[in-house]
């Protein structure tokens, strides 16, 4: 029995759905790798790390600690998510400050991955199976955080403060 044009459309739709699900799963796994590599490279204690979903108004929404809850594909074709680093003078002491960082990544048709900080144009190519390929981006991000402390007057008005990188305080 010959297939109709409609059946061909349905088959094409089904194939596109399967391809997107595979793409989504792959990007989720990449987000997990970014998070794990970041925590390992900066040596962040689990209690000092948090994940956020970036809402449409650019605000940060705290989510349960799993990448699947944080990553979101936006209209710009980047996956967006936020990380929170709770810093203090000595580990787990007060006062402390929550640094909120908006990260973005994409995968192109050549299966290359690119990672960037949301408020800078620079993209960094990341090779999934090469931990050293994350280092240039993590060093870049580290320098942005250090610079934010060096160049802006910080008002320590309480025991817990918040710093959103890329936003005017």
NURO-441555 format. One line per 10 residues: for each residue x, z negated, y of N, C-alpha, C. Coordinates in steps of 0.1 Angstrom, whole numbers, plus 2048, in hexadecimal, padded with zeros to 3 digits. Example, Ala and Ser with C-alpha at 12.3 -4.5 7.8 and 13.67 -1.06 7.14 Angstrom:
<pts>
884,7B2,7C7,87B,7B2,7D3,884,7B2,7DF  880,7B9,7EA,889,7B9,7F5,881,7B1,800 $
</pts>
This chain:
<pts>
809,800,7F4,800,800,800,809,800,80C  806,809,815,80E,80A,822,80B,7FF,82B  815,7FA,832,813,7EF,83C,80E,7F5,849  805,7EE,84F,800,7F2,85C,80A,7EF,867  807,7F5,873,80F,7F1,87F,80E,7E2,882  802,7DD,880,800,7CF,882,808,7C6,879  809,7CA,86C,811,7C2,863,820,7C3,867  824,7CE,86C,832,7D0,870,835,7C6,87C  82B,7C5,885,82C,7BC,891,82D,7AE,88C  825,7AA,882,825,79D,87D,832,79A,876 $
838,7A4,86F,845,7A2,868,850,7A0,873  84F,7A8,87D,859,7A7,888,858,79A,88F  84C,795,891,84A,788,897,850,77D,88E  84D,77E,881,852,774,877,861,774,877  867,77F,877,876,780,877,87C,77A,884  875,77D,890,87A,777,89C,879,768,89C  86E,763,897,86C,755,896,877,74E,88D  87A,754,882,885,74F,879,892,74F,880  895,75A,887,8A2,75B,88F,8A3,750,899  898,74E,8A1,898,744,8AB,89A,736,8A5 $
893,733,89A,895,726,894,8A3,724,88F  8AA,72E,88A,8B8,72D,886,8C0,72B,892  8BE,732,89D,8C5,730,8AA,8C3,722,8AF  8B7,71D,8AF,8B4,710,8B3,8BB,705,8AB  8BB,707,89E,8C2,6FD,895,8D1,6FD,898  8D7,709,899,8E5,70B,89C,8E8,704,8AA  8E0,706,8B4,8E3,700,8C1,8E1,6F1,8C0  8D8,6EC,8B8,8D7,6DD,8B7,8E3,6D8,8B0  8E8,6DE,8A6,8F5,6DA,8A0,900,6DA,8A9  901,6E4,8B2,90B,6E5,8BC,90A,6D9,8C6 $
8FE,6D6,8CA,8FC,6CA,8D3,901,6BE,8CD  8FE,6BC,8C0,903,6B0,8B8,912,6B0,8B9  918,6BB,8B7,927,6BC,8B7,92C,6B9,8C5  926,6BE,8D0,92A,6BA,8DD,92A,6AB,8DF  91F,6A5,8DB,91D,697,8DD,928,68F,8D5  92A,692,8C9,934,68B,8C1,942,68D,8C6  945,69A,8CA,953,69C,8CF,955,695,8DC  94B,694,8E5,94C,68D,8F2,94E,67E,8EF  946,678,8E6,948,66A,8E3,955,667,8DD  95A,670,8D5,967,66E,8CF,972,670,8D9 $
972,67A,8E1,97D,67D,8EA,97E,673,8F5  973,66E,8FA,973,663,904,974,655,8FE  972,655,8F1,972,648,8EA,967,63E,8EF  95B,644,8F0,94F,63D,8F6,949,634,8EB  948,627,8EE,941,61E,8E4,932,623,8E3  92C,622,8D8,91E,626,8D6,915,61F,8DF  918,612,8E2,90F,60B,8EB,910,60F,8F9  91A,617,8FD,91C,61C,90B,918,62A,90D  911,630,903,90D,63E,903,8FE,640,901  8F8,649,909,8EA,64C,907,8E7,65B,909 $
8DC,65F,904,8D8,66D,905,8CB,66E,90E  8CA,67A,915,8BF,67C,91E,8BA,68A,91D  8AD,68C,91E,8A7,699,920,8A7,69C,92F  8AA,6A8,933,8A9,6AC,941,89C,6B1,943  894,6AB,94C,886,6AF,94F,887,6BB,959  87C,6C2,95B,87B,6CD,964,87F,6CA,972  87C,6BD,976,880,6B9,984,88E,6B4,985  896,6B7,97A,8A4,6B3,97A,8A6,6A4,978  89C,69C,975,89E,68E,972,8A2,68C,964  8A7,681,961,8AC,67D,953,8A2,674,94C $
89E,678,940,895,670,938,89C,66B,92C  89E,65E,92B,8A5,658,91F,89D,65B,913  8A5,65F,908,89E,663,8FB,8A5,65B,8F0  89F,65A,8E5,8A5,654,8D9,8B2,65B,8D6  8BC,654,8D1,8CA,65A,8CF,8CB,664,8C5  8C5,670,8C7,8C6,67B,8BE,8C5,688,8C7  8CF,691,8C5,8D0,69D,8CD,8C3,6A5,8CE  8BB,6A5,8C3,8AF,6AD,8C2,8A5,6A9,8CD  8A5,69C,8D1,89C,697,8DB,8A1,69A,8E9  8AE,69D,8EA,8B4,69F,8F8,8B5,6AD,8FC $
8B8,6B6,8F2,8BA,6C4,8F6,8AD,6CC,8F9  8AE,6D5,903,8A2,6DC,907,8A7,6EA,90C  8A1,6F4,907,8A4,702,90B,89C,705,918  8A3,708,923,89C,70B,92F,89C,71A,932  895,71E,93D,893,72C,940,8A0,733,943  8AB,72B,947,8B8,731,94A,8BF,735,93D  8B9,733,931,8BF,736,924,8CA,72C,921  8CB,721,927,8D4,717,924,8CD,70B,91D  8D3,705,914,8CE,6F8,90E,8D3,6ED,917  8CA,6E4,91C,8CE,6DA,925,8CC,6CC,91E $
8D5,6C3,921,8D3,6B5,91D,8DC,6AC,926  8D9,69F,926,8E0,696,92E,8E7,68B,925  8F2,687,92A,8F9,67C,923,8FB,671,92D  8FA,665,929,8FC,659,931,908,651,92C  911,64E,935,91D,646,932,91C,639,93A  91A,62E,933,91A,621,93A,928,61B,93C  92D,61B,948,93A,617,94B,93A,609,951  945,602,94F,947,5F5,955,956,5F2,956  959,5E7,95D,967,5E4,95E,96E,5E0,951  967,5DA,948,96C,5D7,93B,960,5DA,931 $
963,5DF,925,957,5E2,91D,94D,5D7,91B  940,5DC,91D,934,5D4,91B,934,5C7,924  938,5C9,931,937,5BE,93B,930,5C3,947  92B,5BA,94F,924,5BD,95B,92E,5BC,967  92D,5C3,972,923,5CD,974,926,5DA,96C  91C,5E2,96B,91E,5EF,964,917,5FA,96C  91B,606,969,914,612,96F,912,61C,965  906,622,966,902,62D,95D,905,63A,963  90E,642,95D,912,64F,962,909,659,95B  901,661,962,8F8,66B,95C,8FE,679,95E $
900,680,953,906,68D,953,8FD,698,94D  8FA,6A2,955,8F2,6AD,950,8FB,6B8,94B  8F9,6BB,93D,901,6C5,937,8F8,6D1,933  8FF,6DC,932,8F8,6E8,92E,901,6F0,924  8FA,6F7,91B,902,700,912,8FA,70C,90E  901,716,90A,8FA,722,905,902,729,8FA  8FB,731,8F2,902,738,8E7,8FE,747,8EA  908,750,8EA,905,75E,8ED,904,766,8E1  901,773,8E2,8FE,77B,8D7,90B,77D,8CE  916,77A,8D3,923,77B,8CB,926,76E,8C4 $
91C,765,8C4,91D,757,8BE,928,74F,8C4  92B,751,8D1,934,748,8D8,92C,73E,8E0  932,732,8E1,92B,727,8E8,932,724,8F5  92A,721,8FF,92F,71E,90C,929,711,911  931,708,916,92C,6FB,91B,930,6F9,929  927,6F3,931,929,6F1,93F,922,6E4,944  928,6DF,94F,922,6D4,957,918,6DB,960  90C,6D6,961,901,6DD,968,904,6E0,977  90D,6D8,97D,90F,6DA,98C,91C,6E1,98F  921,6E8,985,92D,6F0,987,92B,6FE,981 $
931,708,986,930,715,980,938,718,974  943,710,973,94D,713,968,946,711,95A  948,71B,951,944,71A,943,950,719,93B  94F,711,930,95B,710,927,956,714,919  95E,71E,914,95B,722,906,95F,718,8FC  957,715,8F3,959,70A,8E9,959,711,8DB  962,70F,8D3,962,713,8C5,95D,708,8BD  953,70A,8B6,94C,700,8AE,955,6F8,8A5  95D,6FE,89E,966,6F7,894,973,6F3,899  975,6F3,8A7,982,6F0,8AC,980,6E5,8B7 $
983,6D9,8B3,981,6CD,8BC,989,6CF,8C8  995,6D5,8C7,99D,6D6,8D3,997,6DF,8DE  98E,6E8,8DA,988,6F1,8E4,97E,6EA,8ED  97A,6DD,8EA,972,6D5,8F3,97A,6CF,8FE  987,6CD,8FB,990,6C5,904,990,6CA,913  991,6D7,915,991,6DB,923,984,6D8,92B  979,6D9,924,96C,6D5,92A,96B,6C6,92D  96F,6BE,923,96E,6B0,924,978,6AB,92F  983,6B1,930,98D,6AD,93B,987,6B1,948  981,6BD,949,97A,6C1,955,970,6B7,95A $
967,6B3,950,95C,6AA,953,962,69C,957  96C,698,950,973,68B,953,978,68B,962  97E,696,966,983,697,974,978,697,97E  96C,69D,97B,960,69C,983,95C,68D,985  95B,686,97A,957,678,97B,961,670,983  96E,671,980,978,66A,988,977,66D,997  976,67A,99A,975,67E,9A8,968,678,9AE  95D,677,9A7,951,671,9AD,954,663,9B1  95C,65C,9AA,95F,64E,9AE,96A,64D,9B9  972,657,9B9,97D,657,9C4,978,65B,9D1 $
96E,664,9D1,96A,66B,9DE,95D,665,9E4  956,65D,9DD,94A,658,9E3,94A,648,9E4  945,643,9EE,944,635,9F0,939,630,9E6  93D,627,9DE,933,621,9D4,92E,614,9D9  921,613,9D9,91A,607,9DD,917,5FF,9D0  91D,5F4,9CE,91B,5EC,9C2,911,5E1,9C6  904,5E5,9C6,8FA,5DB,9CB,8F4,5D2,9C0  8F7,5D5,9B4,8F2,5CD,9A9,8FA,5CD,99D  8F5,5C8,993,8FD,5C7,986,8FD,5D4,97F  8F2,5DC,981,8F1,5E9,97A,8EE,5F4,985 $
8F6,5FE,985,8F4,609,98F,8F4,616,987  8F0,621,98E,8EF,62E,987,8F6,638,990  8FD,642,989,904,64D,990,900,65A,989  8F9,662,991,8F5,66F,98B,8FF,679,991  908,67E,988,912,688,98D,90B,695,992  910,69A,99D,90A,6A6,9A3,8FF,6A4,9AC  8FA,698,9AE,8F0,694,9B7,8F6,68C,9C3  8F0,68E,9CE,8F5,686,9DA,8EF,678,9D8  8F7,66E,9DA,8F2,660,9D9,8EC,65C,9E6 $
</pts>
